[in-house]
Amino acid sequence: MIYPKHVAIIPDWNRTRARLNDKTIPEAYMLSYQRGVELIEYTFTKTDVKIFTLWGLSTENATKRPKEEFDFLMNMYKLVDEDLDNILINNQINFKRIWNPDWITDDFKEYLDQKVEKTKCNSDKYFVFAINYWWRDEIIRWIKNLSNQKFNFSNLTEKDLSQSLDLGGIPNVELIIRTKWDEAQRTSWFMSWWIWYSELYFTEKKCPELDVEEYQKSLDWFNKMADLRNYWK
């Protein structure tokens, strides 16, 4: 079995599912996040995937969501904190967040910073949490940061750019899984620098219907595609 080194998931349809199933939006989000924790555990206990990235909230959506919904999301991630931390620590998985800290509450920033320190270990395994994240915003922040450092852009190299962006030196994404394929066959500017040669798996499942069984189907599909991944050969 050939596994991708890095899997990223673009989850979608939480709000729509809530409306169609007479659920509240918080209920839909909570169920999706619990499903996400199941996928994280499966990834690092049943597969050889080294890096698992989950897009928790885009910057675009962060600016559009009602304040009460945004505040709920900031608190929700803490509600399953113990289960997630146990998975990360017991399996020697580093936690990394990629984000724009603007619009993130101070207590949630502190919470994420503490999780980074709590789970830090000498391992090549990472759970990457993308929160208030958007690729265009990442580029703007990168330019501003280097400008403030008086960086000489005439000497810019590809390595400089890769090391300075949110994901740092972590390997590129090899498999992207996107839910609700019938309505969205796109990457929505997610991690564009890191997904330039990713395989794209579009599933009919909507959030939070993306379960372990469907996830394994995507890994099996990647395995079949592996012989065709002949770049650089």
N, C-alpha and C positions, 0 to 999 in steps of 0.2 A: 504494500500500500504506500503510495506516494502522497504525502500530506503537504499542503502549502505551509510555508514557514509563518506566514502572517495572514490572518483572516480578519476582515472588517465587515461589520454589519450596519446597513442603513435601514433602520426600522421605521415603518410608517403605518398610519391608519388608526392610531389610538383614538383620536377624537371622533372619527367617523364610526368606529366600532362602538364607542360608548353610545352614540345617538341611536344606532340601529338595534342595540341590545338593551335599551332602557337602563344603561349604566351611567353613573356619573363619570366625568372625565378623570377625576382622581382615582376612581376604582379601576378604570382602564389602564391608566399609567402604572398603578401599583402592580397589577397583574402582569404587565409587560416587563416591568423591572424584575419581578420575581422569576419570570421566565428567562430573563437575561442572566441572572445568577445561576440558574440551572445549566445554561449553555456554557458559562464560564467554567463551572465545575466539570462538565463533560469534556470540554476542550483539554483541560490540563490533567485529567485523570484517565481518559480513554483514548486520546489521540496523541500524535507527535507534533501538533501545532504548537509553536513556541510563543506566538504573539496573537492576542485577541483584542481587537479594537471595537468598541461599541459607541455609536454616536448617540449621546444622550439628549442633546439639544443643539440646534443650529443657532448661530448668532442672529440670523434673519428672524427665526421664530422667537428668540428671546426678546426681541424688540417689539414683537407684535402681540404676544400673549398678554391676557389680562393680568394685572399685578397679583391677584389672588391665586391664579393658576401657576404663575411663575414662582411665587413664594412656596406653594405646595410642592413643586418639583424640588426646590432647594432642600426642603425638609424630608421629602419622601426617601431620598437616597440614603438617609441616615437610618431609616426604619428597618432596613435589612442589613445594617452595617455589620452586625456580629457574624451572621452567616457568611457574608462575603469575606470578611477579614480572616475567618477561620480557613476558608478555602485558599486564600492567597498565602497566608503564613504557613499552613501545613504543607503546601505544595511548592513552596519557595518561588512565589510569583511576585515580581516587582509591580507596584502600582504606579502608573504614570498618567498625568492629566495633560491634555492638550486643550488650550482654551484662550479666550480673551477674558481676563479677570474683571474687566469693566462689566457692570450690571450684576455681578455676582455678589451676594451678600457677604459681609465680612466674616460672619461665623461659618459660612460654607467654605470660603477660601481657607480659613484656618483648619476646618475639618479635612479638606483635601490635602493640605500641606502635611498635616499629621499622618494621614494615611500613607503618603509617599514615604515618610520617615519610618513609620511603623513596619512597613512591608519590605523595606530596602534589604536586598540580599545579593549575594554573589551568584547570580543566575542569569541565563539568557532568556528567561521566560518573563513576559510582561502582559499585564492587563492594562490596556490603554483606554481611558475614558475621555471621550470628546464632549466637552460641555461648553456651551456658548461658543461654538467653534464654526468657522467658515473659512474656506481656503483663501478667498480674496482678502478677508480680514487678516489672515495669518501673514500674507505677503506685505500688507500695509504696515502691520506691526513690526515686521522684520526690517523693512526699509527705515522706519522711524528709529528703531533701536540702533541700527548701524550708523545712521546719520548722527545720532546723539553721541556716538563713540568716535565721530570724525573718521569713519572708515573710508578708505580710498577705493571707490567703486571701480576705478579703472583696473584694479588688480583682482577683481572678483573672480573666483573660480566656482565650479559646480560644487566642490567639496565645502567651500565656505558657506554656500547657500544651504546645503543639506544639513550641516552641523548647526547652523544658526536657527533653523526653523523649529517648530514645536516638537517634532518627533525626534530631533537630534540624530544620533547615529543608528537608530533602530532600522532593521531591514525593511525594504519596501513591501507594500501589501501585494500578495499574490492571488488572493481570492476575495472578491467583494460579493456579499449576499444582500440583495435588495428585495424587500417585501412588496406586495401588491403590483406584480409585474404588468397586469392588465391596464393599470392606470399610470405607471411611472417606470419606464425603461430608461433611466438616466442615473447619473451619479450625483447630481445636484451640487457640483463644485465641492465635493467632499474629498479632502486630502489629495488634491490634484497632482501635487508634486510626487506623491508617494504611490500613486495607483496607475502610473503611465503604462505598465505592462501587466496589469491585473486581469485575471479571468473574471467575467461578470456573470453571476448566477442570479437570475430573476425568478423568484418563486411566487406562485399564486397565493401563498399564505400571507395573511395580513397580521399585524401585531394585535394581540400577543399570541397568534396562532403558530408562529415560528417556533417549533419545539425541537427536541433532540432528534426525533426521527427525521424531520425535514432537514435539519442541519447535517445529519449524517449523509443524507442524499446529496447534498451539495458537495461534501467531501468526496463521496464516491464519484460524482461527476468530474471533479477536479482530477481525481486519479486517472480517469479515462482520458482526460485531456492532456495528461502529463507528457505523453510521447509526442504531442504536437507542439509542445512548448520548446521550439527549436531555436529561439533567439540566442545569439552569440555562439552558435555552433558552426 
